[in-house]
């Protein structure tokens, strides 16, 4: 393949969004992903306010709506022994709801937008190693197609957007600068026909649960607790484990789920500690879970990916435009880490599952405050709307009582 300004390895939310923004700005971009276009993946689905802000500003929110993604106009918090706390999503600048699209829809929208902007997109192609020059600078990567044909891709910058177990991060030796202590385990399934009250989050009995309205009249219903506890419960079967945790953490949701005749199959996540990796070096950068990952219990991973894609794209464009690479990329990581720090630490405590009701409410307020700071930052950076997009006011819609 020809030489590129930027090679992005990984075509999910973080990688596709980075490619989209770079290509729209005129950079020559290659986007390579090992999976099929439109394939599904493990996800919490729920976008928070800043994620909706970005999709709106990029002119893509209408496509999310057109795919039948239901509008979420209220968030309900269920706490053990207390009345539910309901928070309405405040309309602002023409956007009056949150959304939780299935990944096979959202990822395709982002990838196709990147291709429409001029990025060269290749699927079912796996990167095996990076290329370096005599100074050790990364200059591209070697990949192979589904048929086994080797491909060499040269680029000024190679971006690893290839997930938690990033090949690029391993290849460049990106050190872990912060490692999490907690790792929650999750079970989830898609349930049709539920009467969902927007996003619903529940906390009790050292477990968490939730209900997330998504596409095709289905809700993602999940439960989460410590890996050890979930392993013990699964001895009686996975279905039994999910039911037991749902009864414990969210009895009102459990009652509705029991009325459904044909819930979908159960899927799981065994848990993995979070990490913050050094996310830049000579000729390379990391974005998305490759650079920064936290437990999924605070349902902020997709929003993280969109945010960090925009931060990195700005840094890469600055570097391509003449700003010293080290200054531009160090600035990207500094901003990302600043916006992520409070979310990371609060999520660590939530994922430990050793809180009581008062403590979990305090932690969720910290999460809400961090989300609000994130929206403020994105608003301050680019207050104007992109063509076809609109701008949201700095409001997460997750303010707790």
C-alpha positions as CSV (number, residue, x, y, z in Angstrom):
1,X,0.0,0.0,0.0
2,X,1.1,3.6,-0.6
3,X,2.6,5.7,2.1
4,X,0.2,7.5,4.4
5,X,0.2,10.4,6.9
6,X,-1.5,8.1,9.4
7,X,-2.0,4.4,9.6
8,X,-4.7,3.4,12.1
9,X,-4.8,-0.2,13.3
10,X,-8.3,-1.0,14.6
11,X,-11.6,0.1,13.0
12,X,-14.0,0.2,16.0
13,X,-15.2,3.4,17.6
14,X,-11.8,5.0,18.5
15,X,-10.0,4.0,15.3
16,X,-12.9,4.8,12.9
17,X,-13.5,8.2,14.6
18,X,-9.9,9.2,14.5
19,X,-9.8,8.2,10.8
20,X,-12.9,10.2,10.1
21,X,-11.6,13.4,11.7
22,X,-8.2,13.1,10.1
23,X,-9.6,12.4,6.6
24,X,-12.1,15.3,6.9
25,X,-9.2,17.5,7.6
26,X,-7.3,16.4,4.5
27,X,-4.9,13.9,5.9
28,X,-4.0,10.7,4.0
29,X,-5.3,7.9,6.2
30,X,-5.3,4.1,6.1
31,X,-7.7,2.3,8.5
32,X,-7.1,-1.4,8.9
33,X,-9.2,-3.8,11.0
34,X,-9.0,-7.6,11.5
35,X,-12.8,-8.0,11.7
36,X,-15.6,-7.9,9.2
37,X,-17.4,-4.6,8.5
38,X,-20.5,-4.4,10.6
39,X,-19.6,-7.3,12.9
40,X,-20.8,-7.0,16.5
41,X,-18.7,-6.8,19.6
42,X,-18.9,-6.8,23.4
43,X,-20.2,-3.4,24.5
44,X,-22.2,-1.5,27.1
45,X,-23.9,0.5,24.3
46,X,-24.9,3.5,26.4
47,X,-23.6,6.8,25.1
48,X,-23.2,9.6,27.7
49,X,-23.8,13.3,26.9
50,X,-20.4,14.1,25.5
51,X,-20.6,11.1,23.1
52,X,-23.9,12.3,21.8
53,X,-22.5,15.8,21.5
54,X,-19.7,14.6,19.2
55,X,-21.9,12.4,17.0
56,X,-24.2,15.4,16.6
57,X,-21.3,17.8,15.8
58,X,-19.9,15.4,13.3
59,X,-23.3,15.1,11.5
60,X,-23.8,11.4,12.3
61,X,-26.5,11.5,15.0
62,X,-29.3,11.5,12.4
63,X,-28.0,8.1,11.1
64,X,-28.0,6.7,14.6
65,X,-31.6,7.8,15.0
66,X,-32.6,6.6,11.5
67,X,-31.3,3.1,12.5
68,X,-34.1,2.9,15.0
69,X,-32.0,3.6,18.1
70,X,-34.5,4.7,20.7
71,X,-34.2,8.1,22.4
72,X,-33.4,7.9,26.1
73,X,-34.9,10.9,27.9
74,X,-34.6,9.8,31.5
75,X,-32.2,7.9,33.7
76,X,-33.4,6.0,36.8
77,X,-31.2,5.0,39.7
78,X,-32.3,2.1,41.9
79,X,-30.7,1.9,45.3
80,X,-31.2,-0.9,47.8
81,X,-34.0,0.0,50.3
82,X,-34.6,3.5,48.8
83,X,-37.0,5.0,46.4
84,X,-35.8,5.3,42.7
85,X,-34.1,8.5,41.7
86,X,-35.3,9.7,38.3
87,X,-33.4,12.3,36.3
88,X,-34.8,13.8,33.0
89,X,-32.3,14.4,30.2
90,X,-32.4,18.2,29.7
91,X,-33.0,19.3,26.0
92,X,-30.3,21.5,24.7
93,X,-29.4,22.9,21.2
94,X,-31.8,20.5,19.4
95,X,-30.5,17.4,21.1
96,X,-32.9,16.2,23.8
97,X,-31.9,12.6,24.4
98,X,-29.1,10.0,24.9
99,X,-28.7,6.9,22.7
100,X,-27.4,3.3,23.0
101,X,-26.8,2.0,19.5
102,X,-25.8,-1.6,18.9
103,X,-22.1,-1.7,17.9
104,X,-22.7,-3.3,14.5
105,X,-24.7,-0.2,13.7
106,X,-22.5,2.6,15.2
107,X,-19.2,1.1,14.2
108,X,-20.4,0.8,10.6
109,X,-21.7,4.4,10.6
110,X,-18.3,5.6,11.7
111,X,-16.3,3.5,9.3
112,X,-18.4,4.4,6.3
113,X,-18.2,8.1,7.3
114,X,-14.4,7.7,7.4
115,X,-14.4,6.1,4.0
116,X,-16.7,8.8,2.6
117,X,-14.2,11.4,3.9
118,X,-11.4,9.8,1.9
119,X,-9.8,7.3,4.3
120,X,-8.6,4.0,2.8
121,X,-10.5,1.3,4.8
122,X,-9.5,-2.4,4.8
123,X,-11.2,-5.1,6.8
124,X,-10.2,-8.7,7.5
125,X,-6.6,-7.6,7.6
126,X,-4.5,-8.3,10.6
127,X,-1.4,-6.3,11.7
128,X,1.4,-8.5,13.0
129,X,4.3,-6.1,13.6
130,X,5.4,-2.5,13.2
131,X,8.1,-1.3,11.0
132,X,11.0,0.9,12.3
133,X,13.8,2.9,10.7
134,X,17.4,2.9,11.7
135,X,16.7,5.3,14.6
136,X,13.9,3.1,16.0
137,X,11.1,5.4,14.9
138,X,7.9,3.5,13.9
139,X,7.3,3.9,10.2
140,X,4.3,1.7,9.5
141,X,3.3,-1.9,9.9
142,X,3.2,-5.3,8.3
143,X,-0.2,-7.0,7.9
144,X,-1.8,-10.0,6.3
145,X,-5.2,-10.3,4.5
146,X,-7.8,-12.9,5.1
147,X,-6.2,-14.9,2.3
148,X,-2.7,-14.7,3.8
149,X,-1.3,-12.1,1.5
150,X,1.3,-9.9,3.3
151,X,0.8,-6.2,3.1
152,X,3.3,-3.5,4.1
153,X,1.9,-0.1,5.0
154,X,4.1,2.9,5.4
155,X,3.0,5.9,7.5
156,X,4.4,8.9,9.3
157,X,2.4,8.0,12.4
158,X,1.0,4.5,13.3
159,X,-2.0,4.6,15.7
160,X,-2.9,1.6,17.8
161,X,-6.7,1.5,18.2
162,X,-6.8,-2.2,18.5
163,X,-8.3,-2.7,21.9
164,X,-7.2,-3.9,25.4
165,X,-4.7,-6.5,24.1
166,X,-3.3,-4.1,21.6
167,X,-0.8,-5.6,19.1
168,X,0.6,-2.1,18.5
169,X,1.0,-1.3,22.2
170,X,2.9,-4.6,22.6
171,X,5.0,-4.0,19.5
172,X,6.2,-0.5,20.6
173,X,6.6,-1.6,24.2
174,X,4.2,1.0,25.6
175,X,4.6,0.9,29.4
176,X,1.6,0.7,31.7
177,X,1.7,3.9,33.8
178,X,-1.3,3.1,36.0
179,X,-2.8,-0.3,36.6
180,X,-6.2,-0.8,38.2
181,X,-7.0,-2.8,41.3
182,X,-10.5,-3.8,40.5
183,X,-12.0,-6.1,37.8
184,X,-15.7,-6.8,37.9
185,X,-17.3,-9.7,36.0
186,X,-20.5,-9.1,33.9
187,X,-23.3,-11.2,32.4
188,X,-25.7,-9.6,29.9
189,X,-28.4,-10.5,27.4
190,X,-30.7,-8.8,25.0
191,X,-34.3,-8.9,26.1
192,X,-37.1,-7.9,23.7
193,X,-40.3,-6.1,24.6
194,X,-39.3,-4.6,28.0
195,X,-41.0,-1.5,29.4
196,X,-37.8,0.5,29.8
197,X,-37.7,3.8,31.7
198,X,-34.7,5.1,29.8
199,X,-31.4,4.0,31.2
200,X,-31.8,2.2,34.5
201,X,-29.0,1.5,36.9
202,X,-29.3,-0.5,40.1
203,X,-27.0,-1.1,43.0
204,X,-27.5,-3.4,46.0
205,X,-26.2,-6.5,47.7
206,X,-22.6,-5.8,46.5
207,X,-23.8,-6.1,42.9
208,X,-24.9,-3.9,40.1
209,X,-27.4,-4.3,37.3
210,X,-28.8,-2.2,34.5
211,X,-31.2,-1.9,31.6
212,X,-30.2,-0.1,28.4
213,X,-32.7,0.4,25.6
214,X,-31.1,-0.3,22.2
215,X,-32.1,-1.2,18.7
216,X,-34.8,-3.7,17.4
217,X,-37.0,-3.2,20.5
218,X,-34.4,-4.9,22.7
219,X,-32.8,-3.9,25.9
220,X,-29.4,-4.9,27.1
221,X,-29.9,-6.3,30.6
222,X,-26.7,-6.8,32.6
223,X,-25.5,-7.8,36.0
224,X,-22.1,-7.3,37.5
225,X,-20.2,-8.3,40.7
226,X,-16.8,-9.6,41.7
227,X,-15.3,-12.4,39.5
228,X,-15.2,-14.8,42.4
229,X,-18.8,-14.3,43.4
230,X,-19.9,-14.7,39.8
231,X,-17.9,-17.9,39.4
232,X,-19.6,-19.3,42.5
233,X,-23.0,-18.4,41.3
234,X,-22.4,-20.0,37.8
235,X,-22.0,-23.4,39.4
236,X,-25.8,-23.5,39.3
237,X,-25.8,-22.4,35.7
238,X,-25.3,-19.1,33.9
239,X,-29.0,-18.3,33.7
240,X,-29.4,-19.0,37.4
241,X,-26.5,-16.7,38.1
242,X,-27.9,-13.8,36.1
243,X,-31.3,-14.2,37.7
244,X,-29.9,-14.3,41.2
245,X,-27.8,-11.2,40.8
246,X,-30.7,-9.4,39.1
247,X,-33.0,-10.3,42.0
248,X,-30.4,-9.0,44.4
249,X,-29.4,-5.7,42.8
250,X,-32.5,-4.8,40.8
251,X,-35.7,-6.6,41.9
252,X,-37.9,-4.3,39.9
253,X,-36.0,-5.0,36.7
254,X,-35.9,-8.7,37.5
255,X,-39.7,-8.8,37.7
256,X,-40.1,-7.3,34.2
257,X,-37.5,-9.6,32.7
258,X,-39.3,-12.7,34.1
259,X,-42.4,-11.7,32.1
260,X,-40.5,-12.0,28.8
261,X,-40.9,-15.3,27.0
262,X,-37.8,-15.4,24.8
263,X,-34.8,-13.5,26.1
264,X,-31.6,-13.7,24.1
265,X,-28.6,-15.8,24.9
266,X,-26.4,-14.8,27.8
267,X,-22.9,-13.4,27.2
268,X,-20.2,-12.6,29.7
269,X,-17.1,-10.7,30.6
270,X,-14.8,-12.3,33.1
271,X,-13.2,-9.0,34.2
272,X,-9.8,-7.3,33.7
273,X,-8.1,-4.6,35.7
274,X,-8.0,-1.2,34.1
275,X,-4.9,0.4,32.7
276,X,-3.4,3.7,31.5
277,X,-0.6,3.2,29.1
278,X,1.9,5.7,27.8
279,X,0.2,6.5,24.6
280,X,2.7,8.1,22.3
281,X,6.3,7.8,21.1
282,X,8.4,8.3,18.0
283,X,6.0,7.6,15.1
284,X,3.3,6.0,17.1
285,X,0.2,6.7,19.3
286,X,-2.5,4.7,21.1
287,X,-6.2,5.6,21.4
288,X,-9.3,3.9,22.9
289,X,-8.8,0.8,25.1
290,X,-5.3,0.3,23.7
291,X,-4.2,3.4,25.6
292,X,-6.7,3.7,28.4
293,X,-9.2,1.2,29.8
294,X,-11.4,1.0,32.9
295,X,-14.0,-1.4,34.1
296,X,-17.2,-1.2,32.1
297,X,-19.5,-0.8,35.1
298,X,-19.7,3.0,34.6
299,X,-20.7,2.5,31.0
300,X,-18.4,5.2,29.7
301,X,-16.1,3.2,27.3
302,X,-17.8,4.2,24.0
303,X,-17.9,7.9,25.1
304,X,-14.2,7.6,26.1
305,X,-13.4,6.3,22.7
306,X,-15.1,9.2,20.9
307,X,-13.6,11.8,23.1
308,X,-10.1,10.5,22.8
309,X,-10.3,10.1,19.1
310,X,-11.0,13.8,18.8
311,X,-8.2,14.7,21.2
312,X,-5.7,12.5,19.2
313,X,-6.9,13.7,15.8
314,X,-6.3,17.3,16.9
315,X,-2.8,16.4,18.1
316,X,-1.9,14.5,14.9
317,X,-3.2,17.3,12.7
318,X,-1.1,19.7,14.7
319,X,2.0,17.5,14.3
320,X,1.4,17.1,10.6
321,X,1.0,20.8,10.4
322,X,4.4,21.5,11.9
323,X,4.0,21.4,15.7
324,X,6.8,19.2,17.1
325,X,5.4,15.6,17.3
326,X,6.5,15.1,20.9
327,X,4.8,18.3,22.0
328,X,1.6,17.6,20.2
329,X,1.3,13.9,21.3
330,X,2.3,14.6,24.9
331,X,-0.4,17.2,25.0
332,X,-2.9,14.7,23.8
333,X,-2.0,12.3,26.6
334,X,-1.9,15.0,29.3
335,X,-5.4,16.2,28.4
336,X,-6.8,12.6,28.1
337,X,-5.4,11.7,31.5
338,X,-6.7,14.8,33.1
339,X,-10.2,14.2,31.8
340,X,-10.0,10.5,32.7
341,X,-8.5,10.6,36.2
342,X,-11.6,11.1,38.3
343,X,-13.6,8.7,36.2
344,X,-10.9,6.0,36.5
345,X,-10.6,6.3,40.3
346,X,-14.4,6.4,40.9
347,X,-14.8,3.4,38.5
348,X,-12.2,1.5,40.4
349,X,-14.2,1.8,43.6
350,X,-17.5,1.0,42.0
351,X,-16.0,-2.2,40.5
352,X,-14.7,-3.3,43.9
353,X,-18.3,-4.0,45.0
354,X,-17.6,-3.4,48.6
355,X,-19.7,-0.2,49.0
356,X,-22.9,0.5,50.8
357,X,-25.7,2.7,49.5
358,X,-24.4,6.0,50.8
359,X,-20.9,5.3,49.3
360,X,-22.2,4.2,45.9
361,X,-24.2,7.4,45.6
362,X,-21.1,9.5,46.4
363,X,-19.1,7.6,43.8
364,X,-21.8,8.1,41.2
365,X,-21.8,11.8,41.9
366,X,-18.1,11.9,41.2
367,X,-18.7,10.1,37.9
368,X,-21.4,12.6,37.0
369,X,-19.1,15.6,37.9
370,X,-16.3,14.1,35.7
371,X,-18.7,13.7,32.8
372,X,-19.8,17.3,33.2
373,X,-16.1,18.4,33.1
374,X,-15.7,16.3,29.9
375,X,-18.6,18.0,28.2
376,X,-17.3,21.4,29.2
377,X,-13.9,20.7,27.7
378,X,-15.4,19.5,24.4
379,X,-17.7,22.5,24.2
380,X,-14.9,24.9,24.9
381,X,-12.7,23.3,22.2
382,X,-15.1,23.6,19.3
383,X,-18.3,25.3,20.2
384,X,-19.5,25.6,16.6
385,X,-21.4,22.8,14.9
386,X,-20.1,20.8,12.0
387,X,-22.2,20.7,8.8
388,X,-25.3,18.7,9.6
389,X,-24.5,18.6,13.3
390,X,-25.7,20.5,16.4
391,X,-24.0,21.4,19.6
392,X,-25.1,20.4,23.1
393,X,-24.9,22.5,26.2
394,X,-22.6,21.3,28.9
395,X,-25.0,19.0,30.7
396,X,-24.5,15.3,31.3
397,X,-28.0,14.5,32.2
398,X,-26.7,12.3,34.9
399,X,-27.1,14.6,37.9
400,X,-28.0,12.5,40.9
401,X,-30.4,13.3,43.8
